[in-house]
Amino acid sequence: DLSNELGIPPNAMWLLAVGMMRDGEKTISYIKLADASRQLRPDRDWRLVVVGDGPNRDVIRETLQAATMGRVIFAGERNDSDLAKFYAASDCMVWPAHGEAFGMAMLEAQATGLPVVAGETGGVPDIVRHGETGLLCPEGDAGALAAAVGELLATPDRRLAYSAKALARTAAEHDISSAAGRLDRVLHQAGKARAA
């Protein structure tokens, strides 16, 4: 359904980027994404699908259009239900994560089994496990980001393995019951320390 809605050929590889289009770190991430896109092999049939909106929309659109030779599709802002469909339809999430503190979209992607290629910064390594649920690159290194994306585009077995690990890890570490258990342990320890 999304292929038809967005006009993407059914056999094209979907590279998904999810992020607000606002000043600062997000715009820098989009610029790095454009730099990486320029370096992807033109003989592979890929499309960059961008979900997000914001005040820097026009600049980001122009930058990505030029970098991808028209291989970018802008889906705009989407609700949670729609976003889950994008995660499910995609082959890989790509996000430079410039200055990213945590990266909720990367966590959501992995919860649906989508492998992630991202910049190694802030809390991103706590979400994306390099060589297990995706690939991490030095922050700001567009060449390394492009190489990692190219590697996943070329190795469907690796994407499937990362997908399975992403599902398992998010279920084990990031669902509500595991979070409640961790919070309970921290509060219990804090209570003991205060009583002492």
C-alpha positions in Angstrom: 0.0 0.0 0.0 2.8 2.4 0.9 4.6 1.6 -2.3 1.6 2.6 -4.3 0.9 5.7 -2.2 4.4 7.0 -2.5 5.2 5.8 -6.1 8.1 3.5 -5.1 8.9 0.6 -7.3 8.1 -2.7 -5.4 11.6 -4.1 -5.7 13.4 -0.9 -4.5 15.3 -1.0 -1.2 13.8 1.4 1.3 16.2 3.5 3.4 14.1 5.2 6.1 15.0 8.4 7.8 12.7 9.7 10.6 13.3 13.2 12.2 11.9 16.6 12.7 13.0 19.2 10.2 14.1 21.9 12.7 17.2 24.1 13.2 20.3 22.7 14.9 21.3 19.1 15.2 18.4 17.7 13.2 19.3 19.9 10.2 22.9 18.9 10.5 21.8 15.2 10.5 19.8 15.8 7.3 22.8 17.5 5.7 25.1 14.5 6.6 22.4 12.2 5.3 22.5 14.0 2.0 26.3 13.8 2.0 26.1 10.0 2.6 23.4 9.6 -0.1 25.7 11.1 -2.7 28.1 8.3 -2.0 25.7 5.4 -2.4 26.2 3.2 -5.4 23.9 4.5 -8.2 23.5 1.0 -9.7 21.5 -0.2 -6.7 17.8 0.3 -6.7 17.2 2.2 -3.5 14.9 5.0 -2.3 15.4 7.3 0.7 12.0 7.6 2.4 11.9 10.6 4.8 9.2 10.9 7.5 9.1 14.2 9.2 8.3 17.9 8.9 9.2 21.2 10.4 10.3 24.8 9.7 13.5 23.8 7.7 11.4 21.6 5.3 12.3 23.5 2.2 16.1 23.6 2.7 16.2 19.9 3.7 14.0 18.9 0.7 16.2 20.8 -1.7 19.4 19.4 -0.2 18.2 15.8 -0.3 16.7 16.1 -3.8 20.0 17.2 -5.2 22.0 14.6 -3.3 19.8 11.6 -4.2 19.3 12.4 -7.9 15.5 12.3 -7.2 15.6 9.0 -5.2 14.1 10.7 -2.1 10.4 10.5 -1.2 9.0 12.9 1.4 6.2 11.4 3.4 5.7 14.4 5.7 4.6 14.1 9.4 2.9 10.8 10.2 1.0 9.5 13.2 2.3 6.5 15.3 0.1 4.0 13.4 1.4 5.2 10.0 4.9 5.3 11.3 4.8 1.7 12.3 3.8 0.9 8.6 6.9 2.7 7.4 9.2 0.8 9.8 7.6 -2.5 8.6 8.0 -1.6 4.9 11.6 -0.5 5.1 14.8 -2.4 4.7 17.0 -0.2 6.8 16.8 2.9 9.0 19.5 5.5 8.4 20.1 8.4 10.7 23.4 10.3 11.2 22.3 11.1 14.7 24.3 14.3 15.0 24.2 15.4 18.6 21.5 12.8 19.3 20.9 12.2 23.0 18.8 9.0 22.7 17.0 8.4 19.5 13.4 7.2 20.1 12.8 6.6 16.4 15.8 4.2 16.3 14.3 2.3 19.2 10.9 2.2 17.6 12.5 1.0 14.3 14.3 -1.9 16.1 11.1 -2.8 17.9 9.6 -3.7 14.5 12.8 -5.5 13.5 14.2 -2.8 11.3 18.1 -2.7 11.4 19.6 0.7 11.9 22.7 2.5 10.6 23.4 5.5 12.7 26.1 7.9 14.0 27.7 6.7 17.2 26.9 9.5 19.6 25.1 10.2 22.9 22.8 7.3 23.9 22.7 5.8 20.4 25.0 2.9 21.3 22.6 2.0 24.1 19.9 1.4 21.5 21.8 0.3 18.4 24.3 -2.5 19.1 27.0 -2.4 16.5 27.3 -5.6 14.5 24.3 -7.0 16.3 21.2 -4.9 15.6 22.7 -2.5 13.1 25.9 -0.6 12.3 27.3 2.5 14.0 29.6 5.0 12.4 31.7 7.9 13.7 29.5 10.9 14.3 29.6 13.2 11.3 31.4 10.7 9.0 29.2 10.7 5.9 31.6 8.3 4.1 31.4 5.7 6.9 27.6 6.1 6.9 27.4 5.5 3.2 29.7 2.5 3.4 27.7 0.9 6.2 24.4 1.5 4.3 26.0 0.0 1.2 27.1 -3.0 3.2 23.6 -3.7 4.4 22.1 -3.1 1.0 24.4 -5.8 -0.4 23.9 -8.4 2.3 20.3 -9.3 2.8 21.3 -12.2 5.2 23.0 -9.7 7.5 19.9 -7.4 7.4 17.7 -10.4 8.4 20.1 -11.4 11.3 20.2 -7.8 12.6 16.4 -7.7 12.3 16.0 -10.8 14.5 18.4 -9.4 17.1 16.8 -6.0 17.1 13.4 -7.6 17.8 14.8 -9.8 20.6 16.8 -7.0 22.2 14.0 -4.5 22.3 11.7 -7.0 23.7 14.2 -8.0 26.4 15.5 -4.6 27.3 13.0 -1.9 26.3 9.5 -3.2 26.9 7.4 -1.7 29.7 7.9 -4.7 32.1 11.7 -4.5 31.8 11.7 -0.8 32.3 9.4 -1.1 35.3 11.8 -3.7 36.8 14.8 -1.4 36.3 13.0 1.5 37.8 11.9 -0.6 40.8 15.5 -1.7 41.4 16.8 1.9 41.3 14.1 3.2 43.6 14.7 0.3 46.0 18.4 1.0 46.1 17.8 4.8 46.6 15.4 4.0 49.5 18.0 1.8 51.1 20.7 4.5 50.7 18.4 7.1 52.2 17.5 4.9 55.1 21.2 4.3 55.8 
